[in-house]
């Protein structure tokens, strides 16, 4: 049966987390990541399926905002391997959708962990919501010294810059607890949240440092500038200089013509609301 998550479920939730996600990211301590996530999110923000009193399947519901409306980001969907193919996740997703409907939200959104899962979630009423562009940047490709970047954990500044940069394209805004969770995740993989300010131009970047490949993955970035396309290379070069790496692997919002675009997130809407062309969802979520 379906039950809301409670604070007493912590140990069982972490056990499933380790079972399912332990090989998902070789650069991440999965146990530490689970601790960080559970620390920064209410223990009541999710649903579990119990069989004979034991939690066998789970999902978390992170509050978020889209165009002034509240909704839920569905995260860490997981079922213990020995209890799969019994329809438990479908039951949880349907229960989450019923909750979203009862609360008159815009619906549920999620990021499939693998391209094949777009078809899986499509069976349960989800449709493609946003695209993301992926590309590489090499330090030698541009002239100039790059903007001076500094490490910072200023959630309010990040939220302000993010909202300003994505105001014409923004799909989803997350509250401070989730920004703090992302920042802790990045620190755990030897990365940093970088901020810069130069002649009225401001920006930030969530960065994961890959020492083995001498590169940095820029999970999300924003740049407030009247000459955006001219200044993007200076932001990227500044990140290279901060980490002393020659290459960045970058995710960007769609519509900037910076790289190959692909479907990224899905939505199960509670209404017939039109989805804008360049919606955006990232914040290092997947």
Steps between C-alpha positions, in 0.01 A plus 500: 500500500600864449603712798652848540866505600565567868817585692511145641547361145853640463694174537275304264510779241878512512520121462295512178702801382824306539353190333379686192739791451832360621643470147333806351796738539854375561606853597251519786477341845140384474453463874626852561278630219195332655583655839536843340172469311302381802655776713387778269151373419208441728463132591129540423555596135437168332315170478593138566344165420501245783470124462445315827606813684830536312578792269568353156456803272536876542491838332557854627293808417696826499282815489577728206345789307416553136350825372362584843349157563620238749583145393717205595830375369499119526844383608686182600236260370624160614376147566703229672620262226319195640166684499503638145248430221212492745360841409608670823661800327192551282290500817728759662498723190121484483474585869740793452290623207182475707670705771605759239144518367343533846737784582421670166865509392627525142600133519804277533837535325797264492827426320529145361836354606542328161357570150308170509303626800326764288287215363453353850366823647306572182278204588390685814393832348836680489606697193821680402526830686842653435811467284861550600806588293830321560833621366872532570714807552878503463693777674716573195198569279454857620720801571496704820568401858146403597291638784639468852293233676482446876352220705176585677201335670272806486162335430314830479740636238483180298120492511483865390742453209332178394154654494621805306690298241227245440197728538410466131572127488483375857294190548554430866628688803616310808503635852811567712518153661549343161766751395685418823473130420650554153783703647581223747488243222753701300734536797487123546643451150780758541305764312384851588228755452670794328382862486643792307428869451671714236398848380134446582498144364420223747476124490540167672583140413452164670820307425612138555876441475611183320865455598544181298412671172639843593166665427202660671131427446295819514161371613327838481601859441347844464639827365337842530640710217380728222756334272425141599639311201823700506550444873417129526855397395647728769288329766607157381865603479480637853375163622790325323742738665350449846536120481814509283350267239503530118148368435141540621204269441200731507124480528303800379141594449359435155469782249853639537647300208791386718482127439304189417158503665315199638183435704577542868192506723137386496172628644170344601281811500190556709355736238515580129749781558715575196869407541730780369752413231817563702412370844795418721566264787841411635661625824722195502202277564582177319 
